[in-house]
Amino acid sequence: MPHDPHYTSRAWRQARADRLALDRHTCTVPGCGQRAVVVDHIIARRDGGTDTMGNLRSLCREHDNQAKEDATGQRRSGGRFRVRGCDADGLPLDPNHPWHGKG
């Protein structure tokens, strides 16, 4: 994908810094908790998404890779994220985990 000069603009750098600070530099995928290193548009800019805080999210590298678009422009994860040790709904795979009412 060609480089978009938007991502070197002062406005983007400020929006990115603001989102990371708001999320305390932590990945916003429920159950993850890893350090966020990427700010992602929930609705892509090419689809009309804006740089408003409501359209931005902080992601760790693993979840950013899951969210990236493929050559067709579709999200690789289909809009769903996986967390190690959890199923697609974010529930722990361990049947004895307290979230399952056991243990």
PAFIGU-783754 format. One line per field, with one value per atom (N, C-alpha, C): residue number from 1; residue in one letter; atom name; x, y, z. Coordinates in steps of 0.2 Angstrom, whole numbers, m for minus. Each point is the difference from the previous one (the first is absolute). Layout:
<nodes>
i <- NUM / ...
aa <- A / ...
at <- CA / ...
xx <- X / ...
yy <- Y / ...
zz <- Z / ...
</nodes>
This chain:
<nodes>
i <- 1 / 1 / 1 / 2 / 2 / 2 / 3 / 3 / 3 / 4 / 4 / 4 / 5 / 5 / 5 / 6 / 6 / 6 / 7 / 7 / 7 / 8 / 8 / 8 / 9 / 9 / 9 / 10 / 10 / 10 / 11 / 11 / 11 / 12 / 12 / 12 / 13 / 13 / 13 / 14 / 14 / 14 / 15 / 15 / 15 / 16 / 16 / 16 / 17 / 17 / 17 / 18 / 18 / 18 / 19 / 19 / 19 / 20 / 20 / 20 / 21 / 21 / 21 / 22 / 22 / 22 / 23 / 23 / 23 / 24 / 24 / 24 / 25 / 25 / 25 / 26 / 26 / 26 / 27 / 27 / 27 / 28 / 28 / 28 / 29 / 29 / 29 / 30 / 30 / 30 / 31 / 31 / 31 / 32 / 32 / 32 / 33 / 33 / 33 / 34 / 34 / 34 / 35 / 35 / 35 / 36 / 36 / 36 / 37 / 37 / 37 / 38 / 38 / 38 / 39 / 39 / 39 / 40 / 40 / 40 / 41 / 41 / 41 / 42 / 42 / 42 / 43 / 43 / 43 / 44 / 44 / 44 / 45 / 45 / 45 / 46 / 46 / 46 / 47 / 47 / 47 / 48 / 48 / 48 / 49 / 49 / 49 / 50 / 50 / 50 / 51 / 51 / 51 / 52 / 52 / 52 / 53 / 53 / 53 / 54 / 54 / 54 / 55 / 55 / 55 / 56 / 56 / 56 / 57 / 57 / 57 / 58 / 58 / 58 / 59 / 59 / 59 / 60 / 60 / 60 / 61 / 61 / 61 / 62 / 62 / 62 / 63 / 63 / 63 / 64 / 64 / 64 / 65 / 65 / 65 / 66 / 66 / 66 / 67 / 67 / 67 / 68 / 68 / 68 / 69 / 69 / 69 / 70 / 70 / 70 / 71 / 71 / 71 / 72 / 72 / 72 / 73 / 73 / 73 / 74 / 74 / 74 / 75 / 75 / 75 / 76 / 76 / 76 / 77 / 77 / 77 / 78 / 78 / 78 / 79 / 79 / 79 / 80 / 80 / 80 / 81 / 81 / 81 / 82 / 82 / 82 / 83 / 83 / 83 / 84 / 84 / 84 / 85 / 85 / 85 / 86 / 86 / 86 / 87 / 87 / 87 / 88 / 88 / 88 / 89 / 89 / 89 / 90 / 90 / 90 / 91 / 91 / 91 / 92 / 92 / 92 / 93 / 93 / 93 / 94 / 94 / 94 / 95 / 95 / 95 / 96 / 96 / 96 / 97 / 97 / 97 / 98 / 98 / 98 / 99 / 99 / 99 / 100 / 100 / 100 / 101 / 101 / 101 / 102 / 102 / 102 / 103 / 103 / 103
aa <- M / M / M / P / P / P / H / H / H / D / D / D / P / P / P / H / H / H / Y / Y / Y / T / T / T / S / S / S / R / R / R / A / A / A / W / W / W / R / R / R / Q / Q / Q / A / A / A / R / R / R / A / A / A / D / D / D / R / R / R / L / L / L / A / A / A / L / L / L / D / D / D / R / R / R / H / H / H / T / T / T / C / C / C / T / T / T / V / V / V / P / P / P / G / G / G / C / C / C / G / G / G / Q / Q / Q / R / R / R / A / A / A / V / V / V / V / V / V / V / V / V / D / D / D / H / H / H / I / I / I / I / I / I / A / A / A / R / R / R / R / R / R / D / D / D / G / G / G / G / G / G / T / T / T / D / D / D / T / T / T / M / M / M / G / G / G / N / N / N / L / L / L / R / R / R / S / S / S / L / L / L / C / C / C / R / R / R / E / E / E / H / H / H / D / D / D / N / N / N / Q / Q / Q / A / A / A / K / K / K / E / E / E / D / D / D / A / A / A / T / T / T / G / G / G / Q / Q / Q / R / R / R / R / R / R / S / S / S / G / G / G / G / G / G / R / R / R / F / F / F / R / R / R / V / V / V / R / R / R / G / G / G / C / C / C / D / D / D / A / A / A / D / D / D / G / G / G / L / L / L / P / P / P / L / L / L / D / D / D / P / P / P / N / N / N / H / H / H / P / P / P / W / W / W / H / H / H / G / G / G / K / K / K / G / G / G
at <- N / CA / C / N / CA / C / N / CA / C / N / CA / C / N / CA / C / N / CA / C / N / CA / C / N / CA / C / N / CA / C / N / CA / C / N / CA / C / N / CA / C / N / CA / C / N / CA / C / N / CA / C / N / CA / C / N / CA / C / N / CA / C / N / CA / C / N / CA / C / N / CA / C / N / CA / C / N / CA / C / N / CA / C / N / CA / C / N / CA / C / N / CA / C / N / CA / C / N / CA / C / N / CA / C / N / CA / C / N / CA / C / N / CA / C / N / CA / C / N / CA / C / N / CA / C / N / CA / C / N / CA / C / N / CA / C / N / CA / C / N / CA / C / N / CA / C / N / CA / C / N / CA / C / N / CA / C / N / CA / C / N / CA / C / N / CA / C / N / CA / C / N / CA / C / N / CA / C / N / CA / C / N / CA / C / N / CA / C / N / CA / C / N / CA / C / N / CA / C / N / CA / C / N / CA / C / N / CA / C / N / CA / C / N / CA / C / N / CA / C / N / CA / C / N / CA / C / N / CA / C / N / CA / C / N / CA / C / N / CA / C / N / CA / C / N / CA / C / N / CA / C / N / CA / C / N / CA / C / N / CA / C / N / CA / C / N / CA / C / N / CA / C / N / CA / C / N / CA / C / N / CA / C / N / CA / C / N / CA / C / N / CA / C / N / CA / C / N / CA / C / N / CA / C / N / CA / C / N / CA / C / N / CA / C / N / CA / C / N / CA / C / N / CA / C / N / CA / C / N / CA / C / N / CA / C / N / CA / C / N / CA / C / N / CA / C / N / CA / C / N / CA / C / N / CA / C / N / CA / C
xx <- 4 / m4 / 5 / m2 / 4 / 0 / 5 / 0 / m5 / m3 / m5 / 3 / 1 / 3 / m4 / m6 / m4 / 3 / 4 / 2 / 7 / 2 / 6 / m2 / m7 / m2 / 0 / 0 / 0 / m7 / m5 / m7 / 0 / 2 / 0 / 5 / 6 / 4 / m3 / m4 / m3 / m6 / m4 / m6 / 3 / 5 / 3 / 2 / 4 / 2 / m5 / m6 / m6 / m3 / m1 / m3 / 4 / 6 / 5 / m1 / 1 / m1 / m7 / m5 / m7 / 0 / 3 / 0 / 5 / 4 / 6 / 5 / 1 / 5 / m2 / m6 / m2 / m5 / 1 / m4 / m7 / m5 / m7 / m4 / 3 / m3 / m2 / m6 / m2 / 4 / 3 / 4 / 7 / 3 / 7 / 4 / 0 / 4 / 7 / 2 / 7 / 1 / 6 / 2 / m2 / m4 / m2 / 6 / 1 / 5 / m3 / m6 / m3 / m7 / m2 / m7 / m3 / m6 / m3 / m7 / m2 / m6 / m5 / m5 / m6 / m3 / m2 / m2 / 5 / 3 / 6 / m1 / 5 / 0 / m3 / 2 / m2 / m7 / m3 / m8 / m3 / 3 / m3 / 1 / 4 / 2 / 4 / m1 / 3 / 5 / 4 / 5 / m3 / m7 / m3 / 2 / 0 / 1 / m4 / m7 / m5 / 2 / 4 / 2 / 7 / 3 / 7 / 0 / 5 / 1 / 7 / 3 / 7 / 0 / 5 / 1 / 7 / 1 / 7 / 2 / 6 / 2 / m4 / m1 / m4 / m7 / m3 / m7 / 0 / 5 / 0 / 1 / 4 / 1 / m6 / m4 / m7 / m5 / 1 / m5 / 2 / 6 / 2 / m4 / m1 / m4 / 4 / m3 / 3 / 0 / 2 / 0 / m6 / m6 / m7 / m2 / 3 / m2 / m4 / m1 / m4 / 5 / m3 / 4 / 2 / 6 / 2 / m4 / m1 / m4 / m7 / m3 / m7 / m3 / 4 / m2 / 0 / 2 / 1 / 7 / 1 / 7 / 1 / 5 / 2 / 5 / m1 / 4 / 3 / 7 / 2 / m3 / m2 / m3 / m8 / m2 / m7 / m4 / m6 / m3 / m2 / m4 / m1 / m5 / m3 / m5 / 4 / 6 / 4 / 0 / m3 / m1 / 6 / 3 / 6 / m2 / 6 / m1 / 0 / 3 / 1 / m7 / m3 / m6 / m1 / 6 / 0 / 1 / 1 / 1 / m6 / 1 / m6 / m6 / 2 / m6 / m5 / 2 / m5 / m4 / 1 / m3 / 2 / 7 / 3 / 6 / 4 / 7 / 0
yy <- m6 / 6 / 6 / 5 / 6 / 4 / 3 / 4 / 6 / 1 / 5 / 6 / 6 / 5 / 2 / m2 / 2 / m2 / m6 / m3 / 3 / 5 / 4 / 7 / 1 / 7 / 1 / 7 / 2 / m3 / 1 / m1 / m8 / m4 / m7 / m2 / 3 / m2 / 2 / 6 / 2 / m5 / m2 / m4 / m7 / m2 / m7 / 1 / 5 / 1 / 0 / 4 / 1 / m7 / m4 / m7 / m4 / m1 / m4 / 2 / 7 / 2 / m1 / 0 / m1 / m7 / m5 / m7 / m2 / 4 / m1 / m5 / 1 / m4 / m7 / m2 / m7 / m2 / m6 / m3 / 0 / 2 / 1 / m6 / m6 / m6 / m3 / m1 / m3 / m6 / 0 / m6 / 0 / 5 / 0 / 3 / 6 / 3 / 2 / m2 / 1 / 8 / 2 / 7 / 1 / 6 / 2 / 4 / m2 / 3 / 3 / m1 / 2 / 3 / 6 / 3 / m2 / m3 / m3 / 4 / 1 / 3 / m6 / 0 / m5 / 0 / 6 / 1 / 3 / m4 / 2 / 7 / 4 / 7 / m1 / m5 / 0 / m2 / m2 / m1 / 5 / 6 / 6 / 1 / m5 / 1 / 6 / 3 / 6 / m2 / 6 / m1 / 2 / 0 / 1 / m6 / 2 / m5 / m6 / 1 / m5 / m5 / 2 / m4 / m3 / 1 / m2 / m5 / m5 / m5 / m1 / m1 / m2 / m8 / m2 / m8 / m2 / m6 / m3 / m2 / m2 / m2 / m6 / m5 / m6 / 2 / 4 / 1 / 5 / 4 / 4 / m4 / m5 / m5 / m3 / m2 / m3 / 5 / 6 / 5 / 3 / m1 / 2 / m2 / 4 / m2 / m4 / m4 / m4 / 4 / m4 / 4 / 2 / m3 / 2 / 5 / 2 / 6 / m3 / m6 / m3 / m2 / 1 / m1 / m8 / m1 / m7 / m4 / 3 / m4 / 0 / 4 / 0 / 5 / 4 / 4 / m3 / m6 / m3 / m1 / 0 / m1 / m6 / m3 / m6 / 2 / m2 / 1 / m7 / m1 / m6 / m3 / m6 / m3 / 1 / 3 / 2 / m3 / m1 / m1 / 6 / m1 / 6 / 5 / m2 / 5 / 3 / m2 / 3 / m4 / m6 / m4 / m4 / m1 / m5 / m7 / m3 / m7 / m5 / 2 / m4 / m1 / m6 / m1 / 1 / 0 / 2 / 7 / 4 / 7 / 3 / 5 / 2 / 3 / 3 / 3 / m5 / m7 / m5 / m2 / 3 / m2 / m6 / m2 / m6 / 3 / m5 / 1 / 3
zz <- 0 / 0 / 0 / m4 / 0 / 6 / 2 / 6 / 0 / 5 / 1 / 4 / m3 / 3 / 7 / 0 / 6 / 6 / 0 / 6 / 2 / m3 / 2 / 2 / 0 / 1 / 8 / 2 / 7 / 3 / m4 / 2 / 2 / m4 / 1 / 6 / 0 / 6 / 6 / 1 / 6 / 1 / m5 / 1 / 3 / m3 / 2 / 7 / 2 / 7 / 5 / m2 / 4 / 1 / m5 / 1 / 4 / m1 / 4 / 7 / 2 / 7 / 3 / m4 / 2 / 2 / m4 / 2 / 4 / 3 / 4 / m3 / m7 / m3 / 0 / 1 / 1 / m6 / m3 / m5 / 2 / m4 / 2 / m1 / m3 / m1 / 7 / 1 / 7 / 1 / 6 / 3 / m2 / m4 / m3 / 5 / 1 / 5 / m2 / m6 / m2 / m2 / 0 / m2 / m7 / 0 / m7 / m3 / m7 / m4 / m6 / m2 / m6 / 2 / m4 / 1 / m7 / 0 / m6 / 0 / m7 / m1 / 0 / 4 / 0 / m7 / m3 / m7 / m3 / m5 / m4 / m3 / m1 / m3 / m7 / m3 / m7 / m1 / 6 / 0 / 3 / 1 / 3 / 8 / 3 / 7 / 1 / 6 / 2 / 6 / 2 / 5 / 7 / 1 / 6 / 5 / 6 / 5 / 0 / m2 / 0 / m6 / m5 / m5 / 0 / 5 / 1 / 6 / 0 / 5 / 0 / 6 / 2 / m1 / m3 / m1 / 1 / 3 / 0 / m7 / m1 / m7 / m2 / 4 / m1 / m3 / 4 / m2 / m6 / m1 / m6 / m6 / 0 / m5 / m2 / 5 / m1 / m3 / 1 / m3 / m7 / m2 / m6 / m6 / m5 / m6 / m4 / m4 / m5 / m7 / m5 / m7 / m2 / 2 / m2 / 4 / 6 / 4 / 6 / 1 / 5 / 6 / 6 / 6 / 0 / 2 / 0 / 5 / 6 / 5 / m1 / m5 / m1 / 6 / 3 / 5 / 7 / 1 / 6 / 2 / 6 / 3 / 4 / 0 / 4 / 5 / 6 / 6 / 1 / 1 / 2 / 6 / 0 / 5 / 1 / m5 / 0 / m7 / 0 / m6 / m4 / m5 / m5 / 4 / 5 / 4 / 6 / 1 / 5 / 7 / 0 / 6 / 0 / 6 / 1 / m2 / m4 / m2 / 6 / 5 / 6 / 3 / 0 / 3 / 8 / 3 / 7 / 2 / m5 / 1 / 4 / 5 / 4 / m4 / m6 / m4 / m2 / 0 / m2 / 7 / 5 / 6 / 4 / m2 / 3 / 3 / 3 / 3 / 6
</nodes>
